[in-house]
Amino acid sequence: MNEKKKKIIETSFELFARKGFYATSIQEIADKSNLSKGAFYLHFQSKDELLLELFKYYYDLIQENVQNAVDEKRSAKENFVKQVEVQFREILRHKSFIITQLKEQAITLNQELFEFVRLMEYETHNWYKQTLISIYGERIKPYVADLVNIIEGIKNRYFQVLIRSDMEVDIDELASFIVEQFDTIAANLLSNNTPPILTEEKLQPIFSDIKLPEKMIKKEVINTLLEMQKLLNDLKLDDKEINELQGVIDFMISEMKKPDTKEFVIQGLLANFKGIEEFDHYRQLISEKLQVRLL
């Protein structure tokens, strides 16, 4: 992102937080950014487009800060606490902007922005899924959908209280408190073998019509390949076959990192797992995400 575009986004964020989206004019944004109105339109076609880009910009910054909170020296649960801390700090740092958006409901009137918010929800759900599995292992999978709703409900209620008031709360203490309560809920579900209320399958229709950007699709495919990699080590196959399939997975991961992934290459590589029942689900998943026909 060039400096002028970044300046417009950061300036508009301050103005929207102080005056609101509708009360802020493009001329004000341009003047405050030390640019002409014409220069504004070189970067954004409208104020609605600017709002969308603003959300993307700050969402990416928050995601980057959340990822940077991870320290390999800490346990998965300890990292989760740190990431929840970052989420609270970032939300409260942008408190004024959030309040004006809640009042004006500008999101619901901008279809592209509304779709982006749905995409954020989908990505957040997948982040939780990976985090929960890293903390509790594969056995937590049946409860992921329920647990995501539970912790989001807890966090969102605290967000609302803190955003709408001047209450002072120790964020480190709050994050630890939330994760500890959540940990108790997860442990009870696992120990009691409680049947889940929601499942990934039940949630599928909610996310099915979301148009994922290519970058996110490739990221999900790579995560699926990493799951296949873990599964491979648990299968009763001879060393030669394991090494060959490991090589296929490694090659597919490298292929997914290329800007011009070839459909026929993916088809050929997936065919190596045909006939191994444990990989049927993963083959189908990858073919659907990349929209390639299985051989």
Backbone hydrogen bonds, N-H to C=O, Kabsch-Sander energy under -0.5 kcal/mol:
donor,donor_aa,acceptor,acceptor_aa,energy
6,K,2,N,-2.1
7,K,3,E,-2.5
8,I,4,K,-2.2
9,I,5,K,-2.2
10,E,6,K,-2.6
11,T,7,K,-2.5
12,S,8,I,-2.7
13,F,9,I,-2.0
14,E,10,E,-1.5
15,L,11,T,-2.2
16,F,12,S,-3.2
17,A,13,F,-2.0
18,R,14,E,-1.7
19,K,15,L,-3.6
20,G,15,L,-0.9
20,G,16,F,-0.7
24,T,20,G,-0.6
24,T,21,F,-0.7
25,S,23,A,-0.5
29,I,25,S,-1.9
30,A,26,I,-2.7
31,D,27,Q,-2.9
32,K,28,E,-2.7
33,S,29,I,-1.5
34,N,31,D,-1.4
35,L,30,A,-2.9
40,F,36,S,-1.5
41,Y,37,K,-1.7
42,L,38,G,-0.8
43,H,39,A,-0.7
43,H,40,F,-1.5
44,F,40,F,-2.3
50,L,46,S,-1.6
51,L,47,K,-2.3
52,L,48,D,-1.9
53,E,49,E,-2.4
54,L,50,L,-2.4
55,F,51,L,-2.2
56,K,52,L,-2.2
57,Y,53,E,-2.5
58,Y,54,L,-2.3
59,Y,55,F,-2.3
60,D,56,K,-2.4
61,L,57,Y,-1.7
62,I,58,Y,-2.4
63,Q,59,Y,-2.7
64,E,60,D,-2.3
65,N,61,L,-2.2
66,V,62,I,-2.5
67,Q,63,Q,-2.4
68,N,64,E,-2.2
69,A,65,N,-0.7
69,A,66,V,-0.7
70,V,67,Q,-1.4
74,R,71,D,-2.1
79,N,75,S,-2.3
80,F,76,A,-1.9
81,V,77,K,-2.0
82,K,78,E,-1.9
83,Q,79,N,-2.4
84,V,80,F,-2.3
85,E,81,V,-2.2
86,V,82,K,-2.1
87,Q,83,Q,-2.1
88,F,84,V,-2.2
89,R,85,E,-2.5
90,E,86,V,-2.7
91,I,87,Q,-2.3
92,L,88,F,-2.4
93,R,89,R,-1.9
94,H,90,E,-1.2
94,H,91,I,-0.5
95,K,92,L,-1.3
98,I,94,H,-2.1
99,I,95,K,-2.3
100,T,96,S,-1.9
101,Q,97,F,-2.0
102,L,98,I,-2.3
103,K,99,I,-1.9
104,E,100,T,-2.3
105,Q,101,Q,-2.3
109,L,105,Q,-0.6
109,L,106,A,-0.5
110,N,107,I,-1.4
111,Q,109,L,-0.6
114,F,110,N,-2.8
115,E,111,Q,-2.3
116,F,112,E,-1.8
117,V,113,L,-2.3
118,R,114,F,-1.7
119,L,115,E,-1.9
120,M,116,F,-2.3
121,E,117,V,-2.0
122,Y,118,R,-2.0
123,E,119,L,-2.6
124,T,120,M,-2.7
125,H,121,E,-2.2
126,N,122,Y,-2.0
127,W,123,E,-2.1
128,Y,124,T,-2.5
129,K,125,H,-2.2
130,Q,126,N,-2.3
131,T,127,W,-2.4
132,L,128,Y,-3.2
133,I,129,K,-2.1
134,S,130,Q,-1.9
135,I,131,T,-1.4
136,Y,132,L,-3.2
137,G,133,I,-2.0
140,I,137,G,-1.7
141,K,138,E,-1.8
143,Y,140,I,-2.0
144,V,140,I,-0.5
144,V,141,K,-1.4
147,L,143,Y,-2.9
148,V,144,V,-2.6
149,N,145,A,-1.7
150,I,146,D,-2.2
151,I,147,L,-2.7
152,E,148,V,-2.3
153,G,149,N,-2.1
154,I,150,I,-2.2
155,K,151,I,-2.8
156,N,152,E,-2.8
157,R,153,G,-1.7
158,Y,154,I,-1.7
159,F,155,K,-2.8
160,Q,156,N,-2.5
161,V,157,R,-2.0
162,L,158,Y,-2.5
163,I,159,F,-2.8
164,R,160,Q,-2.2
169,V,167,M,-0.5
171,I,169,V,-0.8
174,L,170,D,-2.5
175,A,171,I,-2.7
176,S,172,D,-2.0
177,F,173,E,-2.4
178,I,174,L,-2.6
179,V,175,A,-2.3
180,E,176,S,-2.2
181,Q,177,F,-2.1
182,F,178,I,-2.4
183,D,179,V,-2.5
184,T,180,E,-1.7
185,I,181,Q,-1.8
186,A,182,F,-2.5
187,A,183,D,-2.5
188,N,184,T,-2.1
189,L,185,I,-2.2
190,L,186,A,-2.1
191,S,187,A,-2.6
192,N,188,N,-2.3
193,N,189,L,-0.7
194,T,189,L,-1.2
203,L,199,T,-1.6
204,Q,200,E,-1.1
206,I,203,L,-1.3
207,F,203,L,-1.1
207,F,204,Q,-0.6
208,S,204,Q,-1.5
210,I,207,F,-1.8
212,L,210,I,-0.9
216,M,213,P,-0.6
217,I,213,P,-2.1
218,K,214,E,-2.6
219,K,215,K,-1.7
220,E,216,M,-2.4
221,V,217,I,-2.3
222,I,218,K,-2.4
223,N,219,K,-2.0
224,T,220,E,-2.1
225,L,221,V,-2.4
226,L,222,I,-2.1
227,E,223,N,-1.7
228,M,224,T,-2.1
229,Q,225,L,-1.9
230,K,226,L,-1.8
231,L,227,E,-2.3
232,L,228,M,-2.3
233,N,229,Q,-1.0
234,D,230,K,-0.5
234,D,231,L,-1.5
235,L,231,L,-0.8
235,L,232,L,-0.8
237,L,235,L,-1.7
242,I,238,D,-2.3
243,N,239,D,-2.4
244,E,240,K,-2.1
245,L,241,E,-2.7
246,Q,242,I,-2.4
247,G,243,N,-2.0
248,V,244,E,-1.7
249,I,245,L,-2.4
250,D,246,Q,-2.5
251,F,247,G,-2.1
252,M,248,V,-2.4
253,I,249,I,-2.4
254,S,250,D,-2.1
255,E,251,F,-2.1
256,M,252,M,-2.3
257,K,253,I,-0.9
258,K,255,E,-1.3
261,T,258,K,-0.5
266,I,262,K,-1.8
267,Q,263,E,-2.4
268,G,264,F,-2.1
269,L,265,V,-2.3
270,L,266,I,-2.7
271,A,267,Q,-1.5
272,N,269,L,-1.3
273,F,270,L,-1.9
274,K,271,A,-1.2
276,I,273,F,-1.7
277,E,275,G,-0.8
279,F,276,I,-2.3
280,D,277,E,-1.6
283,R,279,F,-2.5
284,Q,280,D,-2.2
285,L,281,H,-2.3
286,I,282,Y,-2.5
287,S,283,R,-2.3
288,E,284,Q,-2.1
289,K,285,L,-2.2
290,L,286,I,-2.4
291,Q,287,S,-0.7
292,V,287,S,-1.9
